[in-house]
Structures are given as C-alpha cells and as structure tokens.
Amino acid sequence: MAYPTVSGLYGLVPVKMVDGSPYTGAQRAYKIESGSATAIFNGDFVAIGTGGLVDRVAAGDSMAYAGVFVGCSYTDPVFGLTFRNSYPGGVTADDITAFVVDGDNVLYKVAVTDSSGEVGSVAQSEIGNNVGLDDQSPVGNTTTGRSYVAADEDSTADTATLPLRIVQGVEETKNGSGEFTEVLVKFNAGHQLSNTTGAGDA
C-alpha cells in the first residue's frame, strides 16, 4: 500500500507530549503590540521582546523563541471580537492576544524541506540529532493562515545551538527511498522560558 505524500509545508503542529501522552491543547495568551506590521502564521515560532510583547521569529539555525503561534484574537472596529488562526499584521487594537504553545515537553510535527524549498527528507540515522528551520518566501499562506516554516534537511547535526531535536520520524509519509518527509521534534536550544538570561534579554 502506498503511503500518503506531503504536498506542501505547513509550519509546526503540536501533536503529543514527549512521554507519548496526548496533547490536550494547552497554550498561553501573550500580547502583540498594536499596529505590529509583521504577519504571524499558524505554526510560526514567536519570541518575547524586551517590552514583554511577542513577535514572529525568523527561522534559522540559531534562534530565541517562546513557543509556537496557533492563533490570535483582537477587537475589530467593525466586527467586534475577532478570532483568527493567523495574525495578518497592521492591526490597530489594544487587546491583540497571541495564543502560543510554549511547553518545553510538546512534540511538533513538521515537514522537511530541501535546499530548493521543496519537500525533502531525512534518514533514520538523523533521529536524535538536532535540526534548524527554514523560512520560505512567502513565509506563509494568506488564505489558510498556515506557516511555511519547515525543518531544514541540510542542517541536521549534533550542534547544540540548533533549535529543535528530532525525536521520531513519521512512518506514514516516508518517501520511496524509505526516508522521512515529516518528523516529530521538540524544543532544544533557544527556548526563552528555559534559558537563564530571561526572555526579554534573549
């Protein structure tokens, strides 16, 4: 039986806990600055700035982050209290709230990307290694609100500063070579709620 294929990138999706127990939807409310111009897509990393407000973090091999953005709410002058799965940028409101999965024991599913920005893969031998993230252009889908962040197949290593640890491959979407096009990852280096400097100093 043929396995399903990964048709595109979709950011980081919380799926379960490190110990194998179900992810129950836990998240924390943070604030976004009124008028913040940077769009944040569902599945993007966000970081806490010096003002205690969160913003999108550009993906890479070394980054400071508070967690994964999964939606927001704010009061729209026409429609009232509005909930969205992405933040479009440029919203003027005093109550813009970001919903962030920030637990350090959550496993996230993420697609793997190659050097051309297409769906790539990692071998079984990469399980247990660390990995960086890739940003694409555009960084997300404005129709679905999903992020295009993906795990960078060229960055897997035992380097301590890489932001994620590959814990498991997704068996259902192995490619024809038996490599994983999706992996489960957990926070590694850069998690602002676990470092010793304080989030606003990261």
C-alpha positions in Angstrom: 0.0 0.0 0.0 1.4 3.4 -1.0 2.0 5.9 1.8 0.4 9.4 1.5 2.7 12.1 0.3 3.3 15.5 1.9 2.0 18.0 -0.7 3.5 21.2 1.0 4.8 22.9 4.0 2.6 23.8 7.0 4.7 25.0 9.9 4.9 23.3 13.3 1.8 21.4 14.6 1.6 20.2 18.2 0.6 16.5 18.2 1.5 14.9 21.5 3.8 15.1 24.5 7.3 13.8 24.7 6.2 10.9 27.0 3.7 9.8 24.4 0.6 11.1 26.2 -1.9 13.2 24.1 -1.5 16.9 23.6 -4.6 18.4 25.1 -4.5 21.9 23.6 -2.6 23.7 26.3 -1.5 27.2 25.3 -0.7 30.6 26.9 -2.0 34.0 26.0 0.6 36.7 25.1 0.2 40.2 23.8 1.1 41.6 20.4 1.8 45.3 20.0 -0.9 47.4 18.4 0.0 48.1 14.8 2.7 45.5 14.7 3.4 45.1 10.9 4.8 41.6 10.9 2.3 38.9 9.9 2.5 35.7 12.1 1.2 32.4 10.6 -0.1 29.4 12.4 2.9 27.2 13.1 5.5 30.0 13.3 7.9 30.5 16.2 7.3 33.7 18.2 9.6 35.3 20.8 9.1 37.6 23.7 10.7 41.0 23.2 12.0 43.5 25.8 8.5 45.1 26.2 7.0 41.7 27.1 5.3 41.5 23.7 5.6 38.7 21.2 6.5 38.8 17.5 7.4 36.4 14.8 10.9 34.9 14.9 12.7 34.4 11.6 13.6 30.7 11.2 17.2 29.6 11.2 19.9 27.5 12.8 20.1 29.6 15.9 17.1 31.5 17.4 15.5 32.5 20.6 11.8 31.7 20.9 8.9 31.4 23.4 6.8 28.9 21.5 4.7 28.2 18.5 1.9 30.5 17.4 -1.5 28.9 16.9 -3.9 31.9 16.6 -4.9 35.3 17.9 -7.9 37.5 18.9 -8.5 41.2 18.9 -11.4 43.7 18.8 -12.1 44.8 15.2 -13.8 48.2 15.0 -16.5 46.7 12.6 -16.8 43.1 13.5 -16.1 43.2 17.3 -14.1 40.5 19.0 -12.4 38.6 16.2 -10.6 35.2 16.3 -8.1 34.2 13.6 -5.7 31.3 13.1 -3.1 33.8 11.9 -2.2 37.4 12.6 -2.3 39.5 9.4 -0.1 42.3 10.5 -1.0 46.0 10.8 -3.9 45.5 13.2 -4.6 48.5 15.4 -6.2 47.4 18.7 -5.2 47.5 22.3 -6.2 43.8 23.0 -4.3 41.8 20.4 -3.7 38.4 22.0 -1.5 35.7 20.6 -2.2 32.1 21.6 1.1 30.2 21.9 2.1 26.6 22.7 5.1 27.2 24.9 5.5 24.0 26.9 9.0 22.5 26.5 7.7 18.9 26.5 5.5 19.1 23.5 6.2 17.2 20.3 5.5 19.0 17.0 5.0 17.5 13.5 6.9 19.4 10.8 7.7 18.8 7.2 11.3 18.5 6.0 12.5 20.9 3.2 15.4 20.7 0.8 17.7 23.4 -0.4 15.3 24.4 -3.1 12.4 24.9 -0.7 10.6 21.7 -1.8 9.6 18.8 0.5 12.8 17.0 1.4 13.6 14.1 3.7 15.9 12.8 6.4 17.2 9.3 7.0 16.6 7.1 10.1 20.2 7.9 11.1 19.2 11.5 11.8 16.7 10.6 14.6 18.2 12.0 17.8 20.1 14.8 16.0 19.3 18.5 16.2 17.9 20.4 13.3 17.4 24.0 12.2 14.4 25.6 10.5 13.9 27.1 7.1 11.8 30.2 6.1 10.3 30.2 2.7 9.2 33.1 0.5 6.4 33.9 1.1 6.7 32.8 4.7 3.0 31.6 4.9 -0.3 31.1 3.2 -2.5 34.1 3.5 -5.6 32.0 2.5 -5.2 29.2 5.0 -3.2 31.1 7.6 -0.6 28.2 7.7 3.1 28.8 8.1 5.6 27.6 5.5 8.4 27.0 8.1 10.0 23.6 7.8 12.8 21.5 9.2 16.0 22.0 7.1 17.3 18.7 5.9 20.8 20.2 5.3 21.2 21.4 9.0 20.8 18.1 10.9 23.7 17.7 13.3 24.7 17.3 16.9 25.2 21.0 17.1 23.9 22.3 20.5 22.7 25.6 19.2 20.2 24.2 16.7 16.6 25.0 17.9 14.9 21.6 17.6 15.7 17.9 18.4 14.4 15.2 16.0 12.7 12.7 18.2 10.9 10.5 15.7 10.1 10.1 12.0 6.5 10.0 10.7 6.2 6.5 9.3 3.1 7.2 7.3 4.8 9.7 5.0 8.1 8.0 4.3 9.2 8.5 0.7 10.1 5.8 -1.9 13.6 5.7 -0.5 12.4 4.9 3.0 13.3 8.4 4.3 11.1 10.6 6.4 9.4 13.6 4.8 7.9 14.6 8.2 9.4 14.4 11.6 8.4 14.9 15.2 10.6 17.5 17.0 10.8 19.1 20.5 12.3 22.3 21.7 16.1 22.3 22.1 18.3 25.4 22.3 16.9 28.9 22.5 13.7 28.3 24.4 13.2 31.6 26.3 11.3 30.1 29.2 14.1 27.6 29.9 17.2 29.8 29.5 18.9 31.6 32.3 19.0 35.2 30.9 15.3 36.0 30.9 13.1 36.1 27.8 13.4 39.8 27.3 17.2 39.6 27.2 17.4 36.8 24.7 
